[in-house]
Amino acid sequence: MTMQETRPPLPPFTAGTAREKVRRAEDAWNGRDPEVVARAYTPDSQWRNRAEFLEGRAAIVAFLTRKWVRELDYRLIKELWAHDGERIAVRFAYEWRDDAGQWYRSFGNENWEFAANGLMRRRIASINDCPIQAAERRFHWSLGRRPDDHPGLSDLGF
């Protein structure tokens, strides 16, 4: 394992290192750069995202590229749900709009499994989309990383 292939924090996770891993993932996804996000996964990572099954970084990059062309003004909050050894369970919500201007809040859960080097080898995501009015939006920070003082999911009542 080289430093380039290592993505701390490493399993087995404590409550603190699991929260750190979740926040780092949130930050990367809010950056909306498919290449950067894909580097957090093993080269042969397996995903189930809704009803779509992916394998490998190239498939992840292609998926995220399509996603962020369609999901505009994307803002995401992730929250640790549980952790055990090399696994982390996360709940999340994100807000986005389509090219017609309709806003959505997408809610979901993810199960993550990590290799010893801290790269994610499996991601299983279940997601539901809920149309909302622009006035119902709750994620109002500038695009990019969520500010540390912005409320999390529990604080927002989600």
C-alpha positions in Angstrom: 0.0 0.0 0.0 1.4 3.4 -0.9 0.3 6.7 0.7 -1.5 7.5 -2.6 -3.6 4.3 -2.1 -4.5 5.1 1.5 -7.5 7.2 2.5 -7.6 7.9 6.3 -9.2 7.4 8.6 -8.8 3.7 8.4 -10.9 0.9 9.7 -11.7 -0.4 12.3 -13.7 2.8 12.9 -14.5 4.5 16.2 -17.4 6.8 16.6 -15.1 9.7 16.0 -13.3 8.3 13.0 -16.6 7.2 11.5 -18.0 10.8 11.8 -14.8 12.1 10.2 -15.1 9.6 7.3 -18.7 10.7 6.8 -17.8 14.4 6.8 -15.0 13.9 4.3 -17.3 12.0 2.0 -19.9 14.8 2.3 -17.3 17.4 1.5 -16.1 15.5 -1.6 -19.6 15.0 -2.9 -20.4 18.7 -2.4 -17.4 19.6 -4.5 -19.1 17.8 -7.4 -15.9 16.6 -9.1 -16.5 13.0 -10.2 -12.7 12.3 -10.5 -12.1 13.5 -7.0 -15.0 11.6 -5.5 -14.0 8.4 -7.4 -10.6 8.4 -5.8 -12.2 7.5 -2.5 -13.2 4.1 -3.9 -11.2 1.0 -4.6 -10.5 0.5 -8.3 -13.0 -2.4 -8.4 -15.6 -0.8 -6.0 -19.1 -2.1 -6.3 -22.1 0.2 -6.1 -25.9 -0.1 -6.0 -27.4 3.3 -6.4 -31.2 3.0 -6.5 -31.6 0.3 -9.1 -28.4 1.0 -10.9 -25.4 -1.4 -10.4 -21.8 -0.1 -11.0 -18.4 -1.6 -10.8 -15.1 0.3 -10.8 -13.9 3.9 -10.8 -14.6 4.6 -14.5 -18.2 3.6 -14.0 -18.4 5.8 -10.9 -17.0 8.8 -12.8 -19.5 8.3 -15.6 -22.4 8.0 -13.2 -21.5 11.1 -11.2 -20.9 13.1 -14.4 -24.4 12.2 -15.5 -25.8 12.9 -12.1 -24.4 16.4 -11.7 -25.4 17.4 -15.2 -29.0 16.6 -14.3 -29.0 17.6 -10.6 -28.2 21.3 -10.5 -27.3 23.4 -7.5 -26.6 20.2 -5.6 -26.1 20.5 -1.8 -25.7 17.4 0.4 -25.7 16.7 4.2 -24.6 13.2 5.4 -25.0 12.0 9.0 -23.5 8.9 10.7 -26.1 6.3 11.5 -24.0 3.4 12.8 -20.5 1.9 12.4 -18.9 -1.5 13.1 -15.4 -2.5 12.1 -14.9 -1.7 8.4 -18.6 -0.7 7.9 -20.4 2.6 8.2 -24.1 3.3 7.8 -25.1 6.8 6.8 -28.4 8.7 6.3 -28.4 11.7 4.0 -30.5 14.4 2.3 -29.6 16.6 -0.6 -31.4 19.4 -2.4 -31.1 20.1 -6.2 -33.1 21.4 -9.0 -33.7 20.2 -12.6 -33.2 22.3 -15.7 -36.8 23.3 -15.7 -36.4 24.9 -12.2 -38.2 22.2 -10.1 -36.5 21.7 -6.8 -36.2 18.3 -5.0 -35.1 17.0 -1.7 -33.7 13.5 -2.0 -33.5 11.4 1.2 -31.6 8.2 1.6 -29.5 5.7 3.4 -26.1 4.3 2.4 -24.2 1.2 3.6 -20.5 1.5 3.2 -17.8 -1.2 3.4 -14.1 -0.2 3.4 -10.8 -2.0 2.5 -8.0 -1.9 5.1 -6.5 1.1 3.2 -9.6 3.3 3.9 -10.9 3.2 0.3 -14.6 2.2 0.0 -15.1 -1.1 -1.7 -18.8 -1.3 -1.5 -21.6 1.4 -1.5 -25.3 0.4 -1.3 -27.6 3.4 -1.6 -31.4 3.7 -1.3 -32.8 7.1 -2.3 -36.2 8.7 -2.7 -36.8 12.1 -4.4 -39.5 14.5 -3.1 -40.5 17.5 -5.1 -40.4 20.7 -3.1 -41.0 24.4 -3.6 -38.1 26.8 -3.7 -39.4 28.3 -0.4 -39.1 24.9 1.3 -35.4 24.6 0.7 -33.3 24.3 3.8 -29.7 24.0 2.4 -28.7 27.6 1.6 -24.9 27.7 1.8 -22.8 28.7 -1.2 -22.1 25.8 -3.5 -19.2 23.6 -2.2 -18.4 22.5 1.3 -21.2 22.9 3.9 -20.1 25.4 6.5 -19.3 23.9 10.0 -21.9 26.1 11.6 -24.7 25.0 9.2 -27.3 22.7 10.9 -27.0 19.0 10.2 -29.9 16.6 9.4 -31.0 16.1 13.0 -30.8 19.8 13.7 -33.1 20.4 10.7 -35.6 17.8 11.9 -34.9 15.4 9.0 
